[in-house]
Amino acid sequence: MKLSDIIWLPLVVLINILETLFLRNENVYKIMLINRLEPISWNISKQRAAALARKACRQVPAYRDYYEKAGVKNIVASNFNQLPVTDKESFVKKYAIANRVWNGIIPDYGVTVDESSGSTGSPTNWVRGWDERQTTKELLQLSFHSTFHKDKIFVFNAFVLGAWATGMIVSQSIGEICIMKSTGSDAEKILNTMKYFGKNYHYIIMGYPPFLKSLIDDNEFDWNGYNVDCIYGGEAITEQVRDYLGKTFGRVIGSYGASDLEINIGYENDFTIALRRALLTDEALRKELVKDFGSLPCIFQYNPLAYYVETNENNELLFTINRSVNISPKIRYNIHDIGYTLRYNAVIDVLKKCNRMDVIETARANGRRLVNLPILFHYGRSDMSINYFGAKVTPEGIRQALNAIPELSPHLESFQAFNAENDRKDSLMVVCVELTAGVKVKLIDQEKIESKFPEELGKLNGDFYKMLSTAKKHLYPEVRIYEHQTGPFEGGHKKIKHSYVATAIQYDDIPV
């Protein structure tokens, strides 16, 4: 072990103790994140990640075997980025759940189980212990308090309830610090409750963006006089949609997380929103901060003490949750999202260079304090999946669903899928289908195919099936059929492999 690693060890131990003691006291915990300590917290994050990996190598059977097969000898911060990466395919599916927890034993009590089914329809179960849930709860409450005032808050949890992670954890965590009603995606329950309790509360509605928009569009409700903010998650929104929602909701704040990891890893605030809006129109600023992955990134800040975040050679984010209280540790875990991080001061330096300090002024306009925390730029899934009400839909799932439709399968040449917005700013899932040569569109029953497609996709993807049940009919996936080499397929396929997800989408300008 290098001297530099040895020097950091006592501080890592101290931080672990302080976090345990003071996490419930948000004012004390915030001291650990003050601006002057930013260089220390940045380095402590990596040291904590390495310490966790050393412990997991000794006490978690799966990690011990995984690292042994990779020839890992000595785990320190200086070689942490050389540890083998884990993900669902290489690690979660390879090792039994009991082998992925501390000492190879799932506790007999105090454990909750949630699930995600992804694109295969075969659920992946995630176990979370009591101490882990307490820590997640306290961090979520800390973030919630830093974003909203504490008086007379009434929260509606409109995320999908049941075994899905987000809905469960939100109900368990936020209910202690406010009035909460877990309604799921039931607009009538939310609006009737608001009428019943009246206009003296600060309402916060938490849900997926399409639901939040349909709550406004599809219901006759007089919002005048109600103080309502919203928190969205599960998928990104454009700034145009934020503006649209902002006509009804006072604040529109996003949260980033994953069922594989945790909810609320990163969060939007006045600074990240002002920065993203500036990137929309300022080409010079984009050149300095944004990588060209075909879209404008979502921008979040995150707690470096809690998470160590890296980017691999494929521009994918790797997460280490720096806490041993999680009964199933996640170390260099790849959820296959595209993105990268920058330190706060590096972003400020770019704003100064581009003469855009007005971003800071805009963020401070409401009297809110900026926090010196790292910036996470997130571009979406590296596997080119798209979102439907927060459900992950992969190109392979779409392919299988289309091929399961007898009226279409023999004539299917190719397809492209993408998320789009219509003139009403509804978030849509659009699938463009190319027919084989010689087949005319008029011979295809498009209405039947469009009705069968969600049914077939739902058989493959449990998350999609669940989300579909919450969607209005006009928000169902749209299937457009084109004759061979026409429309978006004009000019033929110039690549050996067909492109199944439309990627030439620049900075929120998505055609419908």
C-alpha positions, 0 to 999 in steps of 0.5 A: 500500500502506498504512503498516500493511501495509508495517510488517508485511512484514518480520515476514511475511518473518521468520515465513516464514524461521523456519517453514522453518528450525524446523518440524522442531523442534517445541519451537522452532516451538511458541514461535511459537504461545505465548499472548503472541504470539497477537495477532501470529500472528492478524495475521500470518496475514492478512498471509501470506495477502495475500503469498501472493495477490500472489505467486500473481497474478504466478506462477500463470497461473490466479490471474493471469487470475482476478484480472485478470477480477475487476479486482483491482489491488492486493493487500494485507491491508487489502483481502484480503477483497475478493478473489474467492472460489475454489471447485471450480466457479468455479476448479478446474473452470475452469482446467487443473491445469497453470495452477493451479500455480506458473509453470504447470508441474507438476514432473516428479518428487516429485509425488503425486496423490490424488483425490476424486470427490464426488457426480458420480463424475468424479474431481478430481485434486489434485497435491502436491509434495515440499516440500508433503508434507514441510511437511504431514507435519511439521505433522501430526507436531507435532499428533500429538506434542502430543496423544499421548505419544511412547513405544511408539505403534503406529498403525493407519491404517484410512482408505481407502487407494489414491488417496484423500487421507487414507489416503495422507497419514496413511501418508506422515506418521505412519509416521516417528514410530511403528510403523504398519500401514496396514490400511484398513477391515479389522477382522480385520487390526487385531485380529489384529495387536494380538493378535500384538504384545500389550498393551505398546503404546499403540495408536491406531486412525485411521478413520471413525466408523462403522468404529470403532464396528463394530470394537467391536460386530461383533467378538469381542475382549477389549479388557481390558488394551489401551491404545487411543485413536482418531482419527476423521475424515471426518464428525462424531460426537455426544457420545453416540457419543464416550461409547460409543466411550470405553468401549473407547477411552481418548481419542476425538479428531476431526480436520478437513480436506478433500481439496480442501485438507489433512487435519488443518486443525483438531483436537479436544482436551480443551478443545474437547471439554469446551466442546462437552459444556458446550454440550449442556446450557447454553442460556445458553452456547449463546446466546453461542457457537452460531449456530442452524444446526440442529445442535451444531457440531463444535469444533476449534482450528487453527494461524493461522500455517498457515491464514487462515480467514474466513466469508462472507456465507452463513456458509461457511468460506473457507480460505487455506493460508499456504504457497507450498510448496504447488504448487497454492495455495489462496486464499480457497477455499470448500469450502462448509462452514458455520462461523465462527471465534472467538479463544481469549480471546473464548471464555474471556471468554464462559466467565467471563461464563456462570460456566462456567470448569469447562470449563477445569478439566475440560480440565486434569484430565489435566494437559494444557496449553491452547493459545491458538489460534483456535477453529473452529466447524464445522456441516457442508456448506452444500450440505446433503450428508450423510455416509456413512463419510466420503463426501459424498452430495448431495441431487441424487445421491440424487435421481438414484439414486432416479429410476434405480430403475424400480420407484420412479421413476414414483411418486416425489413427494419425499424427505428424507435425513439422518444418524441414530443408532439405539439402538446409536449406529450412524451411519445414512444414512436416505432417506425417500421420499414416493410420489405421490398415490394410490399405496399402499406395499403396491404398492411392493417396498421390499426391492428398492428398498432393495437397488438404491438403494446400487448406483445411488448408487455408480454416480454417486458413486465415494467412496460406492461405495468406502465402501460396500464397507467397511460391514457390511450392517446399516449400508447406507443405509436407505430408508423409503417413505411414502404421500403426505403421511404420516409426515415429509411430513404436512401437505404441502409448504408451500414452493415448493421441497421440502426434501430434507434434514431440518434440524430436528435440535437438539443431537444429538437425532436421531430414528430 
